[in-house]
Amino acid sequence: MLDEVIAELSQLEGTALWLYIGSLVGGALLLVLNVLTSQMKTIQGIMIFKIAANLTMCVTDLLRGEKGYTGAAVAFLAMLMCVAVYLIRKKGKEPGIPFLVCSAVVYVGFLAFTYREPKDILAIVCAVLFVVALGIKDTFTFRCLYLISYLMWIPYDFAAALFTQMLTHVVTEISYLVGIIRHDLPERRKKAQHDAQKG
């Protein structure tokens, strides 16, 4: 992977070189944001960092040109939807089925305009998983859906030559597992013990 990055860097010059370096820096920032997201205890904390991470991913994908357009489209819409869900929950409400269905329809419609290669199907599946996750308040189920989603982003990143993002998604996958072990499993055990004592 590092050899491919070095080989690509050696062929670039001028603006193209700076755009590529920008995408590498964006990938590193995305890594930090995704690790922080995966370790949040509350769903609102997760949403705040998801907004920042999706904005970073959108910019990073755009810096890669045509190869990253579908990923950028998915990330931009994800950011807008995270903002909407965050604001809905801040008012003490939950995103309903109509919101989630509309979100899924908008995603698929938007991705139809950016579809270029078979790899883009992976981005579409990740988008659907994301929409499903938006409607879930339980952090354990949310993190589990993200584990599946990040697993599918890895081959997309490889096909789009987004190597720093691929590394980010691998590390994030591990970080979400750690988040489940650190936060969700102990909470579930505690709740099960509490329910058992009640019964």
N, C-alpha and C positions, 0 to 999 in steps of 0.2 A: 504494500500500500504506500509506504513512504517513497519507494523507488518511483512509483507512478506520479506522485505529487511532484517530486524533484524533476522528473522527465517533463511534465507539463509546464512547470515553472521555467525550465530552460528554453522552451519554445515560445514563451510569451515576452512581449516587450511593450513599453508605453502604457496606455490606458488599460489594455487587456491584462497586463501584469498586475497593476494596482487593483483592478476589479477582483482578480483571483486572490490576491493577498487579503483583500477586504472580506472575501467569502471565507477564508481560513480563520480570520479573526472573529467573524460572525459565528462560525462553527464552534470556536472555543468559548465565546460568551454564551452561546446556546447550551453548551455542556454544563456550565456553572448554573444557569437558570433552571435547567431540567433537574439537576441534582437537588437544588433547593426546593423545587416544586414537589419532588417525590418524598421529601422529608417533612412536609407540612402536616400538622395534626388535624386541621379542620378543612372542610371542603371550601370555605371562603378563602383560606390561605392558599390552597391549591389554585383556586381561580385567579387570584392576583398574579401569581407567578406564571400561570398558563398564558395570561394576557401578554406579559413581557416576553415569554419564550416564543409565542407564536409571531409576535411582531419581529423579533430577531430572526426567526426562521424565514419569514417572508422576505426580509431584506437580503438575507444571505442567499436564498434561492434566486432572487432577481439578479444578484451580482454574477451568477453563473450563466446568465443568458437563457437561451431557448431550452437548454437541458433542465432548467429548474422552474419553468413557468407553472407547471401543474402543482408542484410542491408549494410554490409561492401563493398560488390561488387558494389552495387548501388552508395554508397558514393564515392568510389574511381573513378569510371567512371565519376560521376558528377563533381568531382574536376578537372579531366583532361579536360572535356568539358568546364567548366567555364574558365579555363586557356586559352583554344583555342579561345573561344568567346571574352574574354577580349582582347587578342592580336589582333584579327581580328578588333574589334571596335577601338582599339588604332590606327590602321592604317587608320581609317576613313571609314571602310567598314562594311557591315552587314553579318552575317552568312546566307548563301543562303539555298534554299530548299535541294540541294544535301547534304550539310553538316548535316542538320537536319535529313534527311532520313537515311543517313549513321549512325548517332549517335543513332537513334532509333533501327536500325538493330543490331548494336554492343551491345546495352543494352540487347535486347531480347536474342541474342545469348549467351552473357556472363551469363545472369541469368539462362539460361537453364542448365548450369553446376553447379549452386549453389542451384537450386530449391530443397527443401526438404519437405516442408509442404504446405497445402493450404494457410496459412497466407502469404507465399511468393508472392502470386498473388498480394497482396496489394502493395508490394515493386515494382513489375513490373509496375502496374498502375501509381504509383508515379513517376517512371522513365520516363514513356511516357509523363506525365504532365510536368515534368522537361524539357524534350527535346522541347516540344511545347513552354514553357516559354523562353527558350534560344533564340528563334527567335523573341521575342517581345521586342521592345525598350521602349514602353510605361510603365512607372512604375506602373500605376494603374492596367492595365491588368496583368502585371507580378505578382503583389502582390495578386490579386484575384486568379490566378492559384495556387499560393503558399498556400493560405488559404485552397483550396480544397485538395492539396497535404498533408499538415500537418494534416488535419482532418483524412486522410487515414493512416498516419503513426502511429496514436495513438493506434488503435487496433493491428497493427503489433508489436509495442513495448510491449504491454500488453502480447501478445501471446509468445513473445520471452523473457519475463521477464526482459526487459530493462526499469526498472521503472524510473530511473532518466531521460532517454531519453523521456519516455512518458510524464513526468512532463515538460521537455523542450519543447516538441511539443505543449502541452496545452498552456504554457506561450507564446510560439512563435506565436501560432494562435491568441492570444489576441493582441500581439505586432504588428502583421501585420495589424490587424483591426485598431489599433491606428495609424500606419503608413499611412494607407489609409485616415483616418479622418484628421490627422495632415498635410499631404503633398499633397496627390492626389486630394482629394475633393476640397480644396481651389484652387489648380492649375486649375482644370477643370472648376470651377465657374469663375475664372479670365479669362480663355480662352473663355468661353461662352459669358461673358460680352464684351470682346474685339471683338469677332466675330459679336456680335449684334450691337456694335457701328460702325463697318466697314460696315455692311449691311444697 
